[in-house]
Amino acid sequence: MHGAADSTYDEIVLRAPPTVPDANGAGGLMTALPAMGGLGSVAYMFAGPRHPATYIAGGAFLLLSLGMVVGLIARGRGSKKQGLARKRRSYDAYLRGQRAVVRDIARMQRAQMNERFPTPQTLCAIAPSIKPRNAGDRDFGALRFGVAAQPLMAVLRVEPDGSESEPDIASVRQLDLFIQAHSSLPDLPTTISVYDHKNIRIAGTRQEVLGLGRALITHAGAFHRPGGLSIYIYSDEISDWEWAKWLPHTHGRIAVSPMDLVERLRHEAGHSIVLTDGTPLTIDGGDRVTVIHLGAASTYDAQLHIEGGYVTLRRDDAANTRARADSLSAAEAEAVARAIARRYAEGAGVNESDNSLYTLLKIPGIRAIDVEAIRANARNAQQRLTLPMGTTTDLRPLFLDIKEPAQGGIGPHGLVVGATGSGKSELLRTMVLGAAATHPPDLLNFVLVDFKGGATFADMSGIPHTSALITNLQDDIVMVDRMRDALASELSRRQRLLSAAGHATSIGEYAQRRSARPDLPPLPSLVIVVDEFTELLAQQPDFIDVFVQIGRLGRSLGIHLLLATQHLDEARVRGLESHLSYRIALRTFSAGESRAAIGVPDASELPSAPGHALLRSDSTSLIRFKAAHTLGHVASAPAAPNEVTVERFSLLGSAKPSHDKSVDKPFDKLSGGLTGDNAALLIAALTCVGEPAHKIWLPPLDLADPLDAMHPTLATRTGRGYGADPARPPLVVPIGTVDEPLQQRRSRLAVDFSRAGSHLAVVGAPRSGKSSLLRTIVLAAALRHTPAEANFYLLDFSDGSLAALEPLPHTGNFTAGRDPEMVRRTVQALTDLIATREGAPTYDGADTFLVIDGYAGFSHDFEELSIQVRAIAERGAAYGVHLVLSTHRWSDLRHGLRDLFGTRLELKLGDSLDSDISRRAQEAIPADTPGRGLTPDGRHFLAAVPRADRTRGITRAAAAERALVSRIARDWHGPAAPHLEPLPSVIPLETLTYPHNRICLGLNGRTFEPLCLDPDEEIGLVTLGDPASGKTSLLRSIGCQVQDTFPAGTAKLVVIDYRRDLFGDFDDAAILGYAATKDHANELITGVCDGLAARLPTNEATETQLRDRNWWSGPQIYVLVNDYDLVANTAAHPLLPLLEYLPHARDVGLRVFLTRRAAGATRAALDPIVAQLIELQTPTLLLSAPPDEGRIFGVPASRQVPGRGTYAGRTVGTLEVQVAYVPRRSPL
């Protein structure tokens, strides 16, 4: 609510009331002196000589002293009352002086408020002198609804005196009465702001509601320009609002249908008020629309409830305000509306006729448009390229001829400047729509650009003349670069056409040659209209080069520039001025802007009504005109130029005789009632005539195409299942759409896996569409190839979405990152596949794809597999094995690996500086469009959606993807891709078949064959693992094989088992010795070493004996050490004597199999026995181990199921193994 005046005082500081005088001080001392004298007389009577005279003199003196005390007290009280009375009189005089000041402020405030918000009944008289408010003014949008008490604009504040004395109660009461009387003023105008409320309800009796509604609407019309505030009336009782037709603000806005109303509101430049009377109407127009509901309303944020002449403003965020309501009768409201209309009509001063485009084009009836008849005049050369503008001051039609001066025109390029509300946008609409009506699309096309919004040309996208409609560039500056490319491509295209027509030098010469060569495509003139071009240059200053290039080449290529702006910045258009042949200035903000636009300050003095303009086409001529508009309704018969027709009209079309000969002509002269939106009717008529213009602008990639757009011939074929035409090139997979604005086209993005280096890397930030793109690639390849031609193995270290592809018959395996066993098995399987194909002269098998989603997580969790993946990338392409992966950033791929990818697709990155393709192009990728990215050559693309239901975009994409996968699987009746089985968690030794001269460790995870040790080649095995990881079971299996499969007496077991986990598991005949304590182990190993020393070769051994190793006889010694960490817990442990025999183990028949805990593996590597075995290339086996141990035996430690481990040997390399299981024979 508005209540402040123009001139305000912060506050008036009032002096504090006087205090009661204090009785202390000198008066008290004077009173005390006689009392002291009295006391002295008493002392004299008792201390003096005992004589009657003494008592008489002392008593007299005492009585005299008491009398003096009483007199002094009485005198003090009288003086105090006199002082307080003087203070009261002084304070009363002070308040009288302040009362005069406050009353002057109150009078000033009342005068200012009444001037700003006069009573409705006075608006008719003062309408000509009212200064309309502009957007941004304090009172813009404030509407008066009554009078009520308002606070004084100066705050009354009492100054504290800082005294601790008691204030005078009478003066305090006087001050309170002063403040109560003057802190507020009665009957001041009270307002409500349409800017602060979107829905205002007026409730009460019908007559009171209508009276207040009329007062609000007339106040809005009186204080606001028609260009800054529009008023719509939507009423069930339209006759109650017939008076409103006189308001210029309601021009064409009364009784509009709800659908048209919503559309019209979108095109309004300023604020709009919609008054609904009767049927509730819900409108969401944002902050630029306020709906005033008379009566019922479904929703409102402020309510004016009127009853008995008083209105109460109720709001949730403020206290209620009660005021005496304003009211106007219908006759009073019409008088005010007429006065407002008269003011703007007098200000127009240019044209008193119907100045609509339809009158200018001589269209007899908007509902019977004959487009061919309208264009008849444009068929001759003189009328070609003439744009309707309006009427001059002598009411003659004004057309703008933009042909070359040699052809009778004023030149091809021009400028339009006009302030807000001057009618600039409507002038542009008139010129474009009028030119479209008078020219066929094969003669004239338009590129319509609206930098700040889209309302000006929003409804013209459908006319065949529109070659491009580009809007809202300020919201996406990247679109400016796209427009630059589109305009540059059109220049190049036109130059190519001229060259193809025998090197024609101009569009005119091209037209002549085309008449002899019908095979040449049409080349119409192109008018590029750019609204708010200076704001475009403010954000992209180098765009001026594009305008200058068009200005230089446009004359010969048939391209015209029409640049419009609110503010003209001369510094930004330097270099372009020489190419501008005409300039149009509507009302400007200042004389300086007018002078910059047309060389004189006259445009700043134009009337405030929209449409008044000046045209300068050379250095001398200056034409004033009134621009035609596209919103008016067509009269059946326009008045003669020298005739002004005054006609009484009705909103319902019933003619009434005029009773007032001096009445002004209304703003909106209707014929036959309301006929709808004439611009829309004309646009609809134009849409049906002519071939569409060549499109130079393709909108940015927004909705992704489905896969059936990539493969348009999808069908179920015998022997191939559901898929694309097999005649399409194999291993060329279309996956998206490439944007090529420079070529004015879009093309398919396809990945060619048939060439060398045919690996694909997809890089993008989270939620950029990486996983979706990988699924698109797999499904697109599956639609072209059968499972016999393409297989996929999927590793998902991202969101698990690749699981949707598992039912595909092309999918060999889907593995999530949490399954390390299958991850290793998958990578190893493809490595083995490459090795197999390398060893064959030729290979005949399916192309196999390893797809890794989330390579950063893969390389972090499986660093050792990263080496294998790089090997796949290096060797696989030549043998039909392809790598497809995704990751967050290019740095996740080591440089050696990154260079192996022949195709790189870059989606939106977290930081454009990380781009490996183009940082500038990366910045242009929208963050809210998953699947948008860059091709290797820097072009933008949009990945297809993994669906094939003829539906673009991602709506219900998951269900459509499942349906596509299901159909591919259902229609395929052949063998599926080879499936990789996981290793079993338990493998009994008796189920394995292996040579009896070998020691079987378990099942080979690579070949699913038994993994065996050859005792003649290997001297043992070092095994590390957690407790319960299968270490002891492995030793039990080895010992049982030694005793059960080797011939009796050829091998003996030496068992070191401090925990006695192997006790009783072996036959006594097979055991050379069993030690469960350190002392026993020392004794046992000493004996073994003595026997081994005797087996060392001597000088007497022959060459044959040395070659056959038979210079000694006896069993092979198999030393089984369980929990080696317990045995070797001291510097001198029992196994150290074996150290000197380990290098000669094969010669002396020694085999050492030891196990220890994985914890502390670093210390184990320093142990002499373990270090010696590793140096001798003894095989190792790492079972389940704590991951924080890092790499053990070159293999990352990880948690695994019991018996599962990684074996490393000289002959087979590194592979996964499941240890054979042998149950205990005699557990403790």
C-alpha positions, -999 to 999 in steps of 0.1 A, spaced: 0 0 0 13 34 -10 11 63 14 44 83 13 46 118 -2 71 131 -27 89 153 -2 95 135 31 109 143 65 127 116 83 115 126 117 106 155 140 124 153 173 102 167 201 118 181 233 112 159 264 86 173 290 100 193 319 109 177 352 96 186 387 120 210 405 142 195 432 138 208 468 175 202 478 204 227 475 208 262 490 172 264 502 178 234 525 209 250 540 190 282 548 164 261 566 190 243 585 207 274 599 178 285 622 174 250 634 211 250 644 206 283 662 177 267 681 198 239 692 225 264 703 199 282 726 190 249 742 226 242 748 230 277 764 201 271 787 216 240 802 252 250 801 248 286 812 244 300 848 213 287 865 192 319 865 157 327 853 169 352 829 190 326 812 160 303 807 138 332 794 165 344 769 172 308 757 135 300 753 128 332 734 157 324 711 144 289 705 109 300 696 124 326 672 145 299 655 115 276 651 95 304 635 122 311 610 123 274 600 85 273 594 87 305 574 115 293 552 98 260 545 66 277 534 85 301 512 103 272 494 71 254 486 57 285 470 88 290 449 87 254 436 52 257 424 60 289 406 90 273 388 70 243 377 43 266 364 69 286 344 82 254 329 47 242 319 40 275 302 73 274 283 67 237 271 31 246 260 45 274 239 70 250 224 44 225 215 23 252 199 52 261 177 57 224 167 20 220 161 23 247 133 53 228 118 34 195 119 3 210 104 23 225 75 38 190 69 3 175 70 -10 200 45 19 193 22 14 156 25 -24 158 19 -18 180 -12 8 157 -26 -12 126 -20 -43 141 -36 -22 152 -65 -8 118 -70 -40 99 -63 -69 123 -70 -106 113 -64 -121 94 -94 -147 122 -99 -120 147 -107 -102 126 -133 -124 138 -162 -114 174 -156 -77 169 -150 -71 141 -176 -53 164 -201 -28 176 -175 -20 142 -159 16 131 -165 16 94 -173 38 72 -152 66 51 -166 77 17 -156 102 21 -128 84 52 -113 75 47 -77 38 50 -83 37 29 -114 10 3 -110 -5 19 -78 -43 22 -80 -64 42 -56 -94 24 -41 -105 48 -13 -95 71 15 -83 61 50 -61 74 78 -25 74 69 6 80 91 23 114 90 52 113 66 74 127 94 79 104 124 73 122 157 100 112 182 106 124 217 142 133 226 153 117 259 166 144 284 189 120 303 177 133 336 168 111 365 143 136 378 106 128 377 89 144 346 60 166 350 28 145 346 7 173 331 34 181 304 36 143 296 -1 142 291 0 172 269 28 156 248 8 124 244 -22 143 232 0 161 207 14 129 193 -21 112 191 -35 142 173 -8 146 147 8 112 141 -18 103 115 -40 121 89 -76 111 81 -90 106 47 -58 102 27 -58 82 -6 -51 45 -1 -38 24 -29 -30 -12 -39 -2 -20 -63 -8 -43 -93 29 -50 -93 27 -66 -58 -3 -89 -65 -11 -114 -92 -48 -119 -82 -70 -93 -65 -106 -101 -56 -133 -75 -51 -162 -88 -31 -195 -72 -21 -228 -63 -36 -230 -61 -74 -234 -23 -76 -207 -15 -51 -183 -40 -68 -190 -24 -102 -184 11 -88 -151 2 -72 -140 -17 -104 -148 13 -126 -128 35 -102 -97 12 -104 -98 8 -142 -102 46 -149 -74 54 -124 -52 28 -142 -60 44 -176 -55 79 -165 -20 75 -150 -5 49 -173 4 50 -210 -13 25 -233 21 11 -242 31 6 -206 -1 -9 -192 -27 -29 -211 -62 -36 -198 -83 -66 -207 -120 -69 -199 -135 -104 -197 -172 -102 -185 -204 -122 -187 -222 -89 -187 -203 -70 -214 -229 -42 -215 -217 -31 -180 -183 -24 -195 -192 -9 -228 -178 25 -216 -143 9 -214 -140 8 -252 -130 45 -250 -98 37 -231 -69 33 -254 -55 7 -230 -84 -16 -239 -78 -13 -277 -88 -48 -291 -88 -62 -256 -125 -64 -246 -145 -96 -247 -114 -116 -260 -119 -154 -257 -98 -171 -230 -76 -188 -256 -69 -156 -274 -65 -138 -241 -37 -161 -230 -19 -158 -263 -23 -120 -264 -9 -117 -229 23 -134 -240 29 -108 -266 23 -77 -244 55 -57 -238 44 -40 -206 23 -49 -176 -13 -61 -181 -45 -59 -160 -71 -85 -167 -105 -77 -152 -128 -107 -150 -165 -102 -142 -187 -133 -137 -172 -166 -147 -139 -171 -128 -109 -172 -150 -75 -185 -139 -46 -170 -157 -9 -175 -149 9 -147 -167 38 -144 -143 49 -111 -128 36 -91 -158 -1 -99 -154 -25 -89 -126 -60 -103 -126 -88 -84 -108 -117 -107 -101 -151 -91 -95 -170 -116 -74 -159 -152 -74 -123 -162 -77 -106 -195 -74 -74 -180 -60 -63 -145 -49 -36 -130 -28 -54 -98 -19 -91 -91 -14 -111 -58 -14 -143 -65 5 -168 -36 2 -198 -32 23 -219 -1 32 -195 22 13 -164 10 32 -138 -13 17 -114 -35 37 -81 -46 21 -71 -80 34 -38 -96 27 -19 -125 44 14 -106 47 0 -73 62 -26 -60 85 -61 -52 72 -68 -17 59 -103 -2 61 -111 28 39 -140 47 26 -145 32 -9 -141 50 -42 -169 45 -67 -179 57 -102 -211 53 -121 -210 40 -157 -217 76 -170 -189 90 -149 -165 63 -160 -173 68 -197 -167 105 -193 -133 98 -178 -125 73 -205 -135 98 -232 -112 124 -217 -83 100 -216 -90 89 -253 -92 126 -262 -58 133 -247 -40 105 -267 -59 114 -299 -48 150 -296 -13 139 -289 -13 117 -320 -16 146 -344 -9 126 -374 -37 104 -384 -74 104 -375 -82 74 -398 -81 37 -392 -43 32 -393 -42 -6 -395 -21 -26 -418 -53 -41 -433 -66 -7 -444 -31 2 -457 -32 -30 -479 -68 -23 -489 -80 -57 -475 -118 -54 -477 -125 -80 -450 -102 -98 -427 -122 -130 -430 -121 -131 -468 -84 -125 -475 -74 -130 -512 -37 -133 -509 -32 -134 -547 -51 -102 -551 -30 -85 -524 2 -96 -542 -10 -84 -576 6 -50 -571 40 -66 -562 43 -84 -595 58 -54 -613 93 -44 -607 85 -10 -592 64 -25 -564 88 -53 -556 106 -51 -522 83 -23 -509 74 -27 -473 42 -12 -458 50 13 -431 20 35 -422 6 69 -432 22 103 -434 9 135 -418 -12 142 -449 -28 107 -446 -10 92 -476 1 56 -474 38 52 -468 58 23 -482 95 16 -477 113 7 -510 145 -12 -500 157 -18 -536 189 -3 -548 188 35 -556 195 26 -592 163 7 -592 143 35 -576 147 24 -540 164 40 -510 188 11 -504 189 -23 -488 199 -18 -452 183 3 -424 180 10 -387 150 14 -364 154 32 -330 126 35 -305 122 38 -267 101 14 -247 64 18 -255 72 38 -287 58 10 -309 90 -4 -323 81 -40 -321 47 -33 -336 64 -15 -365 86 -44 -372 56 -67 -372 38 -45 -396 67 -44 -420 73 -81 -419 37 -91 -421 29 -65 -447 58 -76 -469 48 -112 -465 13 -103 -476 25 -85 -507 53 -109 -518 53 -146 -525 79 -167 -507 99 -172 -539 105 -134 -541 111 -125 -504 122 -144 -473 128 -134 -437 153 -142 -410 136 -129 -378 159 -124 -347 147 -113 -313 176 -111 -289 158 -104 -257 126 -124 -261 104 -140 -287 70 -122 -285 76 -99 -315 78 -126 -341 65 -156 -322 34 -161 -344 53 -158 -377 73 -190 -376 46 -208 -397 44 -184 -427 63 -198 -457 85 -167 -459 103 -174 -426 137 -189 -433 147 -187 -397 131 -176 -364 158 -170 -337 147 -159 -302 159 -156 -266 196 -153 -275 203 -135 -242 194 -166 -223 219 -187 -243 248 -168 -257 261 -200 -273 232 -195 -297 248 -164 -310 277 -184 -324 251 -207 -340 234 -177 -356 268 -165 -369 274 -198 -386 239 -198 -401 243 -164 -416 278 -172 -429 265 -204 -444 237 -185 -462 262 -161 -477 283 -190 -489 253 -208 -503 241 -177 -523 276 -172 -537 277 -208 -548 243 -204 -565 255 -173 -584 286 -192 -595 266 -222 -606 244 -198 -627 273 -189 -650 290 -166 -624 261 -142 -621 272 -109 -605 239 -102 -586 206 -116 -576 189 -97 -604 212 -113 -630 205 -146 -614 168 -141 -618 172 -133 -655 192 -165 -661 168 -185 -641 140 -175 -664 160 -193 -692 171 -222 -669 141 -235 -648 164 -261 -633 180 -234 -611 166 -231 -576 148 -199 -567 169 -173 -549 145 -148 -532 156 -117 -515 163 -122 -478 155 -96 -452 173 -101 -419 154 -84 -390 173 -82 -357 155 -67 -328 177 -53 -299 209 -57 -320 229 -34 -297 223 -57 -268 236 -85 -291 267 -65 -298 272 -56 -261 276 -93 -253 293 -103 -286 311 -72 -299 328 -91 -328 293 -99 -343 296 -64 -359 319 -81 -384 290 -103 -395 268 -72 -400 295 -54 -419 301 -84 -441 264 -86 -449 263 -48 -455 291 -52 -480 280 -83 -498 243 -81 -493 236 -58 -522 247 -83 -548 235 -114 -529 200 -100 -522 204 -99 -485 189 -69 -466 195 -58 -430 169 -43 -407 184 -36 -373 163 -24 -344 171 -12 -309 159 8 -279 192 25 -273 217 33 -301 253 30 -291 273 47 -318 305 32 -307 293 -3 -313 281 3 -349 312 19 -362 320 5 -396 284 -2 -403 271 33 -407 282 36 -443 261 6 -452 228 20 -436 208 37 -463 177 46 -442 170 52 -406 137 52 -387 133 69 -353 103 65 -331 101 83 -298 135 82 -282 146 85 -246 167 117 -252 175 143 -278 210 128 -280 198 94 -291 175 111 -317 204 130 -330 226 99 -332 198 80 -351 186 106 -376 208 136 -371 182 159 -354 166 159 -319 131 158 -332 124 121 -323 126 129 -286 98 153 -290 74 129 -307 41 122 -289 41 95 -263 14 75 -281 30 44 -299 37 45 -336 48 81 -342 80 80 -361 104 99 -384 121 84 -416 153 97 -429 165 82 -462 191 108 -472 209 138 -457 180 162 -463 146 146 -464 128 137 -431 93 122 -433 70 120 -403 45 92 -403 22 71 -381 31 35 -382 4 11 -391 -5 -16 -366 -15 -53 -370 -39 -55 -340 -68 -33 -352 -100 -45 -368 -109 -37 -404 -136 -13 -411 -160 -22 -440 -153 11 -457 -124 34 -448 -131 71 -445 -119 95 -471 -86 112 -463 -102 146 -457 -130 131 -437 -132 123 -400 -162 101 -392 -176 103 -357 -196 72 -349 -213 58 -318 -207 21 -315 -215 -8 -293 -193 -37 -282 -221 -60 -293 -224 -44 -327 -257 -26 -323 -253 9 -338 -267 38 -318 -271 74 -330 -246 98 -315 -260 123 -291 -228 142 -286 -214 159 -317 -182 169 -300 -173 134 -289 -139 121 -300 -136 91 -322 -129 59 -301 -96 41 -303 -111 9 -316 -137 13 -344 -154 -20 -347 -175 -32 -377 -198 -61 -372 -187 -68 -336 -155 -85 -324 -138 -105 -352 -109 -120 -333 -71 -116 -338 -67 -102 -373 -30 -108 -374 -36 -145 -367 -62 -146 -395 -38 -130 -419 -9 -153 -409 -32 -183 -413 -41 -172 -448 -4 -166 -457 5 -201 -444 -16 -218 -470 0 -200 -500 35 -206 -514 63 -230 -510 83 -228 -477 115 -208 -477 149 -225 -477 157 -230 -440 190 -215 -430 184 -221 -393 181 -255 -377 171 -253 -340 197 -267 -316 197 -304 -309 171 -309 -282 152 -342 -285 172 -373 -292 162 -396 -321 153 -432 -315 173 -460 -330 146 -468 -356 155 -433 -370 191 -445 -373 180 -478 -388 148 -470 -408 145 -506 -422 141 -525 -390 122 -558 -395 124 -595 -385 143 -614 -412 147 -651 -416 180 -663 -401 189 -628 -387 161 -620 -363 149 -585 -356 173 -559 -370 184 -536 -398 190 -543 -435 221 -566 -437 231 -548 -468 242 -519 -446 280 -518 -441 291 -541 -413 307 -527 -381 295 -491 -391 272 -483 -362 250 -451 -364 245 -438 -329 233 -402 -331 228 -369 -350 255 -344 -359 247 -307 -360 262 -289 -391 249 -253 -390 275 -242 -415 261 -267 -440 225 -260 -429 219 -296 -423 221 -325 -399 238 -358 -405 241 -392 -389 269 -399 -365 283 -434 -371 312 -452 -354 333 -473 -378 347 -504 -360 360 -519 -392 391 -497 -396 424 -499 -378 424 -485 -343 386 -491 -341 382 -485 -304 359 -460 -289 363 -438 -258 333 -418 -244 342 -391 -218 318 -370 -199 309 -357 -165 284 -375 -142 249 -374 -157 261 -364 -191 247 -395 -207 277 -418 -209 259 -450 -199 230 -442 -221 254 -437 -250 271 -470 -244 237 -488 -244 229 -470 -276 261 -482 -292 255 -518 -281 219 -519 -293 227 -501 -326 253 -527 -333 230 -555 -322 204 -543 -347 228 -546 -376 246 -578 -365 235 -612 -354 251 -629 -323 272 -648 -347 287 -616 -360 290 -594 -328 294 -603 -292 295 -580 -262 310 -584 -228 299 -557 -204 317 -544 -173 297 -519 -153 316 -497 -128 290 -469 -130 253 -470 -122 245 -505 -133 224 -495 -163 242 -518 -186 223 -546 -169 194 -538 -192 214 -553 -221 220 -586 -203 190 -604 -220 204 -596 -255 216 -628 -273 246 -607 -283 257 -603 -247 281 -629 -235 283 -616 -199 272 -586 -179 294 -581 -148 291 -554 -122 322 -540 -106 315 -557 -73 322 -591 -88 360 -591 -91 362 -627 -101 341 -622 -132 358 -589 -140 392 -608 -141 377 -637 -160 361 -614 -186 394 -595 -193 414 -627 -194 389 -644 -217 393 -616 -243 431 -616 -238 431 -653 -245 408 -648 -275 433 -624 -291 462 -649 -284 442 -677 -300 434 -656 -331 470 -645 -333 482 -680 -335 458 -690 -363 465 -682 -399 430 -667 -402 402 -663 -378 365 -667 -385 344 -656 -356 323 -628 -342 337 -594 -336 339 -591 -299 334 -559 -279 347 -553 -244 325 -525 -230 337 -508 -197 314 -482 -182 334 -462 -156 369 -469 -166 383 -448 -137 367 -471 -112 379 -501 -131 416 -490 -132 415 -481 -96 401 -514 -84 420 -536 -109 452 -519 -117 468 -551 -129 440 -556 -154 446 -521 -168 478 -535 -184 457 -563 -201 431 -538 -213 459 -517 -229 471 -549 -245 436 -555 -259 436 -520 -273 470 -525 -289 464 -559 -304 427 -565 -305 415 -544 -335 434 -565 -359 418 -597 -346 382 -585 -342 384 -575 -306 372 -539 -299 374 -518 -268 345 -494 -258 348 -475 -226 336 -445 -207 351 -423 -181 348 -389 -164 378 -372 -179 405 -378 -204 432 -378 -177 417 -411 -165 432 -427 -196 470 -428 -195 485 -413 -226 497 -446 -239 461 -459 -238 444 -427 -249 463 -427 -282 449 -461 -291 413 -449 -294 406 -442 -331 372 -426 -321 367 -402 -292 334 -388 -282 333 -360 -257 301 -353 -237 296 -324 -213 327 -322 -190 328 -309 -155 354 -284 -166 358 -273 -202 395 -269 -197 397 -307 -196 385 -309 -232 407 -329 -256 388 -316 -286 379 -279 -283 375 -259 -251 353 -233 -268 330 -260 -283 329 -278 -250 316 -246 -233 288 -245 -258 274 -279 -248 243 -274 -226 246 -289 -192 209 -300 -191 209 -321 -222 224 -356 -216 238 -371 -247 250 -338 -262 287 -339 -271 315 -333 -296 328 -355 -324 365 -358 -328 365 -329 -353 346 -306 -329 311 -308 -343 282 -310 -319 261 -342 -318 232 -357 -299 233 -394 -291 203 -414 -300 181 -429 -273 183 -467 -269 147 -473 -280 130 -481 -313 94 -470 -309 94 -440 -332 94 -417 -302 120 -389 -297 133 -379 -263 136 -398 -230 99 -400 -220 93 -436 -209 127 -445 -225 135 -473 -199 103 -492 -208 110 -487 -245 145 -500 -241 134 -531 -223 108 -537 -251 135 -534 -278 159 -558 -260 130 -582 -254 121 -582 -291 157 -588 -303 160 -617 -279 126 -631 -288 131 -630 -326 166 -646 -325 165 -685 -327 202 -692 -332 230 -697 -307 238 -668 -283 271 -653 -276 295 -675 -256 289 -672 -219 317 -671 -194 310 -693 -164 324 -683 -130 348 -707 -112 330 -730 -87 336 -722 -51 344 -758 -42 362 -783 -64 368 -818 -48 401 -832 -58 386 -865 -69 365 -847 -96 397 -835 -114 415 -856 -140 452 -850 -144 485 -869 -151 497 -890 -121 532 -876 -124 519 -841 -117 506 -823 -86 472 -807 -92 467 -774 -74 431 -768 -86 410 -756 -115 426 -731 -140 403 -701 -142 414 -693 -177 408 -727 -194 387 -745 -167 413 -773 -169 432 -787 -139 462 -765 -130 492 -788 -123 528 -785 -111 555 -806 -127 578 -817 -99 606 -822 -124 604 -785 -133 593 -767 -102 609 -770 -67 578 -760 -48 551 -733 -42 549 -702 -19 513 -696 -8 500 -665 12 465 -659 24 443 -650 53 432 -675 79 405 -698 65 415 -688 29 424 -724 20 462 -726 27 460 -757 49 436 -774 25 461 -768 -3 489 -785 17 466 -814 25 457 -818 -12 495 -817 -21 504 -843 6 476 -866 -3 486 -865 -40 522 -873 -30 512 -903 -10 484 -916 -32 495 -910 -68 533 -913 -66 547 -949 -66 554 -962 -31 588 -953 -17 595 -927 -44 584 -897 -23 583 -889 14 566 -860 33 583 -838 59 555 -819 76 561 -788 98 527 -781 114 528 -761 146 490 -758 148 486 -795 141 460 -788 113 475 -816 92 478 -841 120 465 -875 110 458 -865 73 486 -886 59 496 -923 62 526 -931 84 542 -948 55 543 -916 35 557 -894 63 594 -891 68 588 -869 98 561 -847 114 570 -818 137 546 -798 158 572 -780 179 603 -760 173 627 -785 188 612 -813 169 614 -792 137 651 -785 143 658 -821 148 638 -831 118 653 -805 94 688 -813 106 683 -850 97 669 -840 63 698 -817 56 722 -845 65 705 -867 39 705 -840 13 742 -833 19 749 -869 10 730 -865 -23 752 -836 -35 771 -848 -66 807 -859 -61 837 -860 -84 830 -897 -90 796 -890 -107 796 -897 -144 782 -875 -171 753 -899 -176 745 -899 -139 746 -861 -138 723 -859 -169 699 -884 -155 703 -873 -119 707 -909 -107 740 -907 -88 720 -911 -56 690 -932 -47 661 -927 -23 627 -909 -22 620 -873 -32 616 -851 -1 585 -829 0 587 -804 28 552 -791 37 554 -761 60 520 -749 74 519 -714 89 554 -705 80 550 -672 99 550 -692 132 580 -712 121 601 -682 110 593 -659 139 630 -658 151 662 -649 133 674 -685 136 645 -707 127 644 -745 119 643 -741 81 674 -720 77 696 -751 72 677 -758 40 688 -725 25 720 -739 10 702 -768 -7 674 -748 -23 695 -739 -54 702 -776 -58 667 -787 -50 661 -805 -83 695 -823 -80 690 -836 -45 652 -843 -47 640 -815 -25 605 -798 -29 594 -771 -6 557 -761 -2 551 -734 24 521 -713 34 519 -682 56 495 -654 65 491 -626 40 493 -600 68 529 -587 70 537 -599 35 564 -572 32 583 -588 61 579 -622 45 597 -610 14 627 -603 36 628 -638 50 659 -658 36 639 -689 26 611 -670 9 635 -646 -8 655 -675 -21 625 -693 -34 613 -662 -52 647 -657 -67 646 -693 -80 613 -684 -98 593 -707 -76 555 -704 -84 534 -683 -60 498 -684 -51 480 -655 -34 447 -664 -18 423 -640 0 444 -611 16 437 -577 31 435 -551 4 456 -527 25 486 -550 19 489 -536 -16 505 -557 -42 519 -592 -31 539 -611 -57 530 -583 -81 492 -590 -76 469 -566 -58 456 -581 -25 418 -586 -24 392 -604 -4 381 -637 -21 361 -668 -14 380 -697 4 403 -715 -21 402 -688 -47 435 -672 -56 459 -658 -82 486 -681 -94 518 -668 -109 542 -692 -127 570 -691 -153 551 -711 -179 515 -699 -176 519 -663 -163 492 -650 -139 458 -666 -138 429 -672 -114 427 -706 -97 403 -725 -74 423 -747 -51 412 -784 -51 395 -794 -19 404 -825 2 385 -831 35 403 -838 67 408 -875 75 412 -872 112 403 -838 126 413 -830 161 
